[in-house]
Amino acid sequence: MPPDTAQAVTQAATTGMDATHWGMVFAILLLLLMSAFFSGSETALTAAHRAKLHAMAEKNRRGARRALALTDDQERLIGSVLLGNNLVNILATALATSLFTVLFGANGVVVATLVMTLLVLIFAEVLPKTYAITAPERAASFISPVITPIVAVLSPFVGVIRAIVRVILRALGVKTDPDASFMAAHDEIKGAISLHHSEGMVEKDDRDRLLGALDLKLRQIDEIMLHRSDIEMIDADTDPGEILSKCLQSRHTRIPIFRDEPENIIGVIHAKDLLRAVDKLVRGTKDGMNNLKGFDVMDVAMPPYFVPETTSLDDQMHEFLRRKTHFALVVDEYGSLQGLITLEDILEEIVGEIADEHDTDEIELEREPDGSIIVDGSMTIRDLNRAVDWDLSDENANTVAGLVIHQAQIIPQEGQVFSFDGVRFEVLTRENNRITRLRLRKIG
């Protein structure tokens, strides 16, 4: 041991600690306890799930209600807690340095640094944070009555600090939004669902349904509508008998009616309305089906319901429910027909494909023994991602064929192969300018 250190220790031993020194020790311990309280409070209030706190508050738990109110302004809360924590830590370190300097002389600074680092790390940081993270909602409810008045007292000082910080950041060219939350609720929920799925706590089907419901506000009609080229229509000037035959042969209950050209939709016929009208004309009459000659389909057709293609799926679903209808024709900004949308189409974005006894057995995706998959070109990228758990981007195209055309910047020929986003795309069949079948294989 160096001579000066030995001399300091001997002097400390012979001098002893008077009441003032013991008072400083007590003050340091008290400040460490306060530091532990601030550290645990910070972890508990930031880690506590607001949904769980809200549920606890609805059960008349006052602590949860206070904790929920505190987390409304995260920036003020964190600023107050950090201010309080730094005040007590700095004060404790200063007292310890003064105490150990008296006891050990010039070496007291080194001893104080080592001792306070160890005490603060174990008892004022790791221990309280570990306890708080094990049950953050319960811890937040427990400490909220104490931390609430502390936050209220320190808020004015935090406000000044926040203003200074924003001025400095603005001078550095950094823009801040004081009203922005740490994470949007929508993204937070989606992140939690995806995390629990990756950990095996949420099944894939449940994840897809939950994420599908959350995404309704973010998606537009034009992403899932039936394109106008695939719409089944009836000419209003067609012979009534032929109209009846077409309606009976169709697997759809609602069919648009046009006159002169398909763009000119003048009504929508419902199969039940048509059959009621025909039954009324032919039942109990000797002429029977001959009575259809004077039948006008527009007498029973409903007025067409048009919606803009930029409407969100969530808004359109609520509009369907409000109007008590399931069918709408989609138009662009110029009023040109683009497609049609049904309530079932929107629901399928949540629960997956809905098939009934009249739907055809169309298979959009086939799995091959070699691990590749064969898909229809009209299959949406979203449906493909849900089926095979991929993450292909649908920002620039809605369908698989559209994605290939966008990436290739041409309409590919049969047999052409493209690789992007970690997937190999092979064009199998093409009809006119439409890619109808592709083979996909994950690369790597």
PADO-668363 format. One record per residue: residue in one letter; x negated, y negated, z of N, C-alpha, C, CB in turn. Coordinates in steps of 0.2 Angstrom, whole numbers, plus 5000, padded with zeros to 4 digits. Glycine has a CB too. Example, Ala and Ser with C-alpha at 12.3 -4.5 7.8 and 13.67 -1.06 7.14 Angstrom:
<rs>
A493450285039493850225039493450165039494350225045S493650115035493250055036493650005039493050035029
</rs>
This chain:
<rs>
M499650065000500050005000499649945000500550005006P499749894996499349834996499349795002499549784990P498749765004498749725011499249675012498049695011D499449635007499949585008500649615009500049545002T500849675006501449705007501449745014501549765002A500949775016500849805023500949755028500249845024Q500649695027500749635032501449615032500249585030A501749605026502449585026502949635030502749575019V502849695029503249745032503149745040503149815030T502449735042502349735049502649675052501549735050Q502549615049502849555051503649565052502649495047A503949595047504649605047504849645053504949635041A504449705054504649745060504549715067504149805059T503949675067503849645074504349585075503149615074T504549545070504949495070505649515072504949445064G505949565068506649595069507149545066506749595077M507749565066508249535063508749505068508649585058D508849435068509249405072509949405070509049335074A510449365073511149365072511249335065511549335077T510849285063510949255056510849305051510449195056H510349345052510149395047510749455046509449435048W510949475052511549525052512149495049511649545059G512249425050512749395046512749395039512849315049M512049385036511949385029512149455026511249365028V511849505030512049575028512749585027511649625033F513149565032513849575032514149535026514149545039A513949475025514149435019514049475013513849365019I513449505012513249535006513749595005512549555006L513849635010514249695010514949675008514249735016L515249615011515849595009515949565002516049535014L515449534999515349514992515349574988514849464991L515049624990514949684985515649714985514449734988L516049714991516749744991517149704986516949744998M517049634986517449594982517349604975517349514984S516649614973516449634966516749694964515649634966A516749744968517049814967517849804965516949864972F518149754969518849744968518949714961519149694973F518549664959518649624953518449674947518149564952S517949714948517749764943518349814941517149804944G518549844947519149894946519749864944519249924953S519849794946520449764943520449754935520549694946E519849734933519749724926519849784922519049694924T519649844924519649904921520449924921519249964924A520749924927521449944928521849904923521649944935L521849844923522349794920522249804912522249724922T521549814910521449814903521649884900520749794901A521549944904521650004902522350034903521150054906A522749994907523450014909523850004902523749974914H524250054901524650054895525350014896524850124892R525449964892525949914894526649954893525949854889A526750004889527350044889527450074895527350094883K526950104898527050134905527150084910526450184906L526850034910527049984915527749954914526549924914H527949944908528649924907529149974910528749914899A528950044909529450094911529450094919529250164909M528850084922528850074929529150014932528150074932A529149964928529449894930530249904930529249844926E530449944925531149954925531449994930531349994918K531050034934531150074940531150024946530750134941N531049964945531049914951530449914955531649924955R529849934952529249934955528949864954528749994952R528849824959528649754959527949754957528749724966G527549794959526849794957526749804949526449854960A527149844946527049854939527349794936527449924937R527849764938528149704935527649644935528749684939R527249644941526749594941526149604937526449584949A525949674936525449694932525649674924525249764933L526249694923526449674916526449604914527249704915A526649564919526549484918525849464917526949454924L525449494921524649474921524449494914524249514926T524649554911524349574904524649534899524449644904D525149494900525449454894524949404891526049414897D524449374895523949334893523249364895523949264896Q523049414890522449444891521849404892522349504886E521749354888521249304888521149274895521249254883R521749244898521649214904521549264910522349184906L521849324909521649374914520949394914522149434913I520649414909519949434908519549374910519749464901G519649314908519249264910519249254918519449194907S519849254921519849244928519449294932520549244930V519549364930519249414933518449414932519549484930L518249394926517549394925517249334929517349384918L517649274929517349224933517249244941517849164932G517749274943517749294950517249344952518449324953N517149394947516649444948515949414947516749494942N515849364943515149334942515049294948515149294936L515449254951515349214957515149254963516049174958V515449314964515349354970514649384969515849404972N514549414963513949444961513349404962513949474954I513349344959512849294960512649274967512949234955L513249264970513149234977512849294982513849214980A513049354980512749414984512049424983513149474982T511849414976511149424974510749364977511049414967A511049304978510649244981510549254988511049184979L511049284992510949294999510449355000511649315002A510549404996510049454997509349434995510249514992T509249394990508549364989508249324995508549324983S508749284998508549245003508349285009509049195005L508749345011508649385016508049425016509249435017F507949455010507349495009506649455008507349535003T506749395006506149345006505949335013506349275002V506449325018506249315025505949375028506849295029L506249435026505949495029505249515026506449545028F505249505019504649535016504149485012504849585011G504349425013503949375010504049365003503249385012A503449354999503449354992503749414989502749334989N503649474992503949534988504649534989503549594992G504949494993505749494994506149494988505949444999V505849454983506249444976506249514973505849394972V505649544973505649614969506149664973504949644969V506049664979506449714983507249694983506249704991A507449634983508149614982508349634975508149534983T507949624970508149644963508349714963507649624958L507849754965507949824965508549854969507349864968V508649824975509149844980509849824977509049814987M509849764975510549734973510749764966510549664972T510249784962510449814955510749884957509849824951L510449924962510649984963511349984967510150024968L511449934971512049934975512649904970512049884981V512549854966513049834962513249884956512749764958L512749914954512849964948513250024951512249994946I513150054957513450104960514150084963513050144965F514150044968514750024972515149974969514450014979A514849924965515249874962515449884955514949804963E515149924951515349934944515650004943514749924940V515150054943515350124941515850154945514750174941L515850154952516250184956516950154956516050174964P517150084956517750064955518050074948517749994957K517650064943517850074936518050144935517350054931T517750194938517850264937518550284940517350304940Y518650254946519250264950519850234946519250234957A519750174944520250134940520450174934520050064939I520050194930520150224924520550294924519550234920T520450324930520850394931521550384931520550424937A521850324934522550314935522650234934522850334941P522550214928522550134927523250104929522350124920E523750134927524450104929524550104936524950144925R524350154940524450154947524050104950524350224950A523350104948522850054951523049984949522150064948A523349974943523549904941524149884945523749904934S524649924947525149904951524949894958525649964951F524449934960524249924967523849854968523749984969I523449834964523049774965523349714962522349784961S523949714958524249664955524449604961524849684951P524749624967524949574971524349534974525249604977V523749564974523149524976522849484971522649574979I522749514965522449484959522849424956522249534954T523549424957523949374954523849304957524649394955P523749294963523649224965522849204964523749224973I522449254963521749244962521749214954521249304962V522049244950522149224943522449154943522549274939A522949144947523249074946522749024949523849074951V522349034954521948984956521348974951521649004963L521049024948520549024944520748994937520149084943S521349004935521548984928521348914926522348994928P521448864930521148794927520448794925521248744933F520048834929519348834928519248874921518948864933V519648934921519548974915519748934908519949034915G520248894909520448854904519948804901521048814906V519548774906519048734904518448774900518748694910I518348834903517848874900518048894893517648934904R518648914892518948934886518848874881519648954886A518948814883518948754878518248744876519248694882I517748754881517048744879516848794874516648744886V517048864876516848914871517048904864517148984874R517748884863517948864857517648814853518748854857V517448764857517048704854516348734851516948644859I516048774855515448804853515448844847515048844859L516048884847516148934841516348894835516648984843R516748844836516948804830516248764827517448744832A515848744832515248714829514748764825514848684835L514848824827514548884824514848904817514348934828G515448874816515848894810516248954811515348914805V516448974818516849034819517549014821516549074825K518049034818518749014819519049064824519149014813T519349034829519749074834520449064834519449064841D520849114836521549104836521749124844521949154832P521949074848522049084855522649124856522149014858D523149124851523749164852523749234849524349124848A523149254846523049314844522949364849522449324839S523349424849523249474854522649524852523849524854F522349554857521849604856521949654851521549634862M522549674850522749724845523449724844522449794847A523649714837524349714836524649774838524449704828A525349774841525649824844525749884839526349804847H525849864832525949914827525349954826526149874821D524749924826524149954825523949994831523549914823E524149974836523950004843524350074843524149964849I525050074841525450134841525150184836526150114840K525050154830524750204825524150234827524750164818G523650194830523050224832523150274838522650164835A523650264842523750314848523950374845524250284853I524450374840524750434837524150474833525350414832S523750434829523250474826522750504830522950424821L522550464836522150494841522350554844521950444846H523050554846523250614849523350674845523950594852H523450654838523450714833522750744832523750684826S522250704832521550724831521350774837521150674830E521650754843521550794849521950854850521550744855G522450864845522850924846523450914850522450984848M523650854852524150844857524850824853524050784862V524750804847525350794843525350834836525350714841E525850864835525850904829525850864822526450954828K525650894817525550854810526250824808525250894805D526750874809527450854806527650794811527950914807D527550794817527750744822527350674820527650764829R526750684819526350624817526550594811525550644816D526750634806526950604799527650574800527050664794R528050604804528750564805528650504809529250614809L528250504814528150444818527850384814527750454824L527350404810526950354806527450334800526350384803G527850374798528250354792528750304794528650414790A529050314801529550264803529150204804529850294810L528550204807528250134808528050104802527550154812D527950134796527750104790528250074786527350154786L528950084788529450064784529449984783530150084787K529249954788529149874787528649854782529049844794L528149894781527549884777527649904770526949914780R528149944769528149974762528749944758528250044762Q528749934752529249904748529649954743528949854743I530249934741530649984737530250014731531249944735D529849964728529549984721529050044722529249934718E528850064729528450114730528750184730528050104736I529350184731529750254731530350254727529950264738M530550204723531150204719531050254713531250134716L531650284711531650324705531550274699532350364705H531050284695530950244689531550244684530250264686R531650194681532250184676532250234671532250114673S531650264669531550314664531850374666530850324661D531950384672532150454675532850444678531750474681I533250384677533850374679534350414675534050304680E534850444677535350474673535950424673535650544677M536150404667536650354666537250384661536350294663I537750344661538350364657538550294653538950394661D538650304647538950244643539650244644538750264635A539850184646540550164647541050184641540650094649D540750184635541150194629541250264627540950144623T540950304631540950374629541650404630540450414634D541750454627542450494627542550514634542450554622P543150494637543350514644543150594646544050504646G543350634641543250704643542450724643543450744637E542050684639541350694640541050664646540950664634I541350604648541150574654541250624660541450514656L541850654660542050704665541550764665542750734664S541350794659540850844659540250824661540850874651K539950764660539350744662539250734670539150684659C539850714673539850704680539850774683540450664682L540250824680540250884683539550924683540850924680Q539250914677538650944676538050914680538450944669S538150854682537550814685537550844693537650744685R536950844695536850854702536850794707536150894703H537050734704537050674708537850664708536750614704T538050634714538750614715538850544713538850614723R538350494712538350434710537950424703538150384715I538250394698537950384692538150314689538150444687P537550274687537650214685538050214678537050174684I538450164677538850154670538550094667539650154671F538350104660538150044656538550034650537350064654R538449984647538849964641538349934636539449924642D538349954630537949934624537149954625537949854624E536849934631536149954632536049974639535649904630P535550024640535450044647535349994652534950094647E535049934650534849884655535549844657534449834651N536049854654536649824656537149864660537049794649I536949874666537349914671537949874673536849934677I538549904672539149864674539549904679539549864668G539349954682539649994687539350054689540350004685V539550084695539350154697539950194698538850144703I539950254695540450304696540250354702540650334689H540750364706540650414711541050474709540950384718A540750534709541050594707541750604710540650654708K541850594717542450604720543050554718542350594728D542850494716543350444714543550464707543050374713L543050494703543250514696543750574696542650534692L543550624700543950684701544650664704543650734705R544750624708545350604711545750574705545350554717A545450524701545850494696546050544690545450444692V545650594689545750644684546350684687545150684682D546250704693546750754696547450714696546650764703K547450654697548150614697548450614690548050544700L547950614685548250604678548450674675547650584673V548150724677548350794674548750834678547650824672R548750824685549150874689549850864688548950864696G550250914687550950914687551250884680551250874692T550850874675551050844669550950904663550650784667K551450904658551350954653550850934648552050954649D550550874647550050864643549350884645550050794641G549350884652548650904655548050864653548550974653M547550894651546950854649547050804644546350904648N547550814640547650764635547750694638548250784630N547950684644548150624647547450584648548450634654L546850614647546250584648546050534643545750634649K546450534637546250494631546350424633546750514625G546850404637546850334639546550314645547650314639F546150354648545750344654545150294653545550414657D545150244657544550204657544150214663544750124656V543550234662543050254668542950184672542450274666M543050124670542850064673543450054678542850004669D544050084678544550084682544450104689545250114680V543950154689543750184696543050174698543850264695A542650144693541950124695541850074700541550104688M541350084704541250034709540749974706540850064715P540749914709540349864706539549884708540449794710P539149874703538449894705538149844710538049884698Y537649874714537349844720536649834718537449874726F536349774717535649764714535249734720535649714708V534649754721534149734726533549724722534049794731P533149674725532449654722531949714724532249584725E531449724720531049774721530549764726530649784714T530449694729530049684734530349684741529749604733T530949714741531249724748530849774752532049734747S530749764758530449814762530949874764530249784769L530649934765531149994766531549984772530650054766D531249954777531549944783532149894782531149914789D532049844779532649794778533149824773532349734774Q532949864768533449904764533849954768533149934758M533549984772533850034776534450004780533450074781H534249954784534749914788535349884783534449854792E535149864777535649834773536149894770535349804767F535849954769536250014767536750024773535850074766L536550024779536950044785537449984786536550044791R537249924785537749874785538349874780537349804785R538149884774538649884769538949954768538249874762K538750004772539050074772539050104765539750064774T538450094762538350124755537650154755538350074750H537550204750536950244750536550234744537050314751F536750184739536450184732536350114730536950224728A535750094727535650024725535250034719535349984730L535349984714534949974708534349924709535349964702V533749934707533249894709533049854702532549934711V532949784704532749744698532149704700533349694696D531849674695531249634696531449564696530749644691E530949524697531049454697531449414691530449414698Y531449454686531749424680532449464679531349444674G532649504684533349534684533349594679533849484681S532749624677532749684673532749744677532049684669L533149794675533149854679532449894679533649904676Q532349914685531649944687531750014689531249904692G532350024692532450094695533050094700531850124699L533050144704533650154709533350174715534250194706I533650164721533450184727534050204731533150124731T534050254735534550284739534350284747534750354737L534850294751534650294758534250364759535350294762E534450414756534050474756533350464755534350534752D533150424750532450414748532050384754532450364742I532350334757532050304763531950354769532450244765L532450394770532450444776531950494774533150474777E531850514768531350554766530650534768531350574759E530550464768529850444770529750454777529850364768I530250464781530150484788530150554790530750454792V530650594787530650664789530450714784531450684790G530150684778529950724773530550744768529650794775E530350784763530850804758531450834760530550854753I532050804758532750834760533050864754533150774763A533150924754533450964749534150994751532951024746D534550994746535251034747535351084742535750974747E535951114742536051174737536051154730536751204739H536151084729536151064722535551034719536651014721D535051034723534351004721534051064717533950984727T533651044712533251094708532651114712533051064701D532351174710531751194714531151164710531751274714E531051104710530451074708529951074713530650994705I529351104711528751104715528251054713528451174715E528151004717527750954716526950974717527850884719L526851024721526151034723526151114724526051004730E525651144720525451214720524751224723525651244713R524651264727523951284730523751344726524051294738E523151334724522751384720522351424724522351354714P522151494723521751534727521051504728521651604724D520751464723520151434723520051374727519851424716G520651354730520651294735520851234732519951284738S520951234725521151174722521951174722520951174714I522251114720522951104720523151074714523151064726I523751094711524051074705524651034707524251134700V524650964705525250924707525550894701524950864712D526150874702526450834696526150764696527250824698G526150734690525850664690526250614693525750644683S526950624694527450584697527450584705528050594694M527050634707527050644715526650574718526650704717T527050554723526750494726526050504730527250454731I525650464730525050474734525150484741524550414733R525650444744525850454751526050524752526350404753D526450554748526750624749526150674748527250644744L525650664744525050704743524650704749524650684737N524550644752524150634758524450674764524050564760R525150664764525450694770525450774769526250674770A525450794763525450874762524850904763525750884754V524250874761523650904761523150864767523250904755D523450814770523050784775522450744772522850824781W522550714766522050674764522150594765521950684756D521650554763521750484764521650444758521350464770L521950464752521850424746522250364746522150464740S521950314744522250244744522750234739521650184743D523350204742523950194737524050114736524550224740E523450074737523550004736523649984729522849974739N523350024724523350004717523850044713522650004714A524050094716524550144712524950174717524150194708N525550194715526050234719526050304718526750214718T525850334712525850404710525150424709526250414704V525050494709524350524707524150504700524450594708A524650504695524450484689524250414688525050504684G524650374692524450304691523850284694525050264695L523650324700522950314703522350334698522850364709V522450394694521950414689521950364684522150484686I522550334681522450284676522150224678523250274673H522250204684521950144687521250144687522250124694Q521050204690520250214691519950224684520150274695A520250264679519950274673520050214668520250334670Q520450164669520650114665520850134658519950064665I521050194657521250214651521850264652520750254646I522250294647522650344648522350404646523350334644P522150454651521650504649521950554645521450544655Q521550594641521750654637521750714641521350664631E522150764639522150834642521450864643522550884639G521250884649520550914650520050864652520350944643Q520250804652519750754655519750754663519950684653V519150744665518950754672518650684675518550814674F518950664681518750604684518550624692519250544684S518050594695517950604702517850534705517250644703F518250524710518250464715518550484721518550404711D518450444726518650444733518550514736519450424733G518050554734517950614736518350674733517950614743V518750664728519150704725519050714717519950684726R519050774715518950784707519650794704518550854706F519850754699520450754696520350774689520750674696E520750834687520750854680521450854677520550934680V521550824672522150814668522350874665522150754663L522850904667523050974664523550964658523451014669T524050924659524550914653524750834653525150954654R524950814647525150744646525650744640524550704643E526150704642526750704637526850624635527450724640N526650614629526650544626526150514630527350514627N526350454634525850424637525850434645525950344636R526150484647526250504654525850564656527050514655I525450564661525150614664525650654668524450594668T525750724666526250754670525950804675526650794665R525350834674525150884678524350874679525250964676L524150884685523450874687523150924691523250804689R522550944691522250984696521750944700521851044692L521850954707521450914711521050964716521850864716R520450944717519950974722519550934726519551024717K519550944732519150904737518350914735519250914744I517950864735517250874733516850874740517050814729G516450924741516050924747516450954753515850854749
</rs>
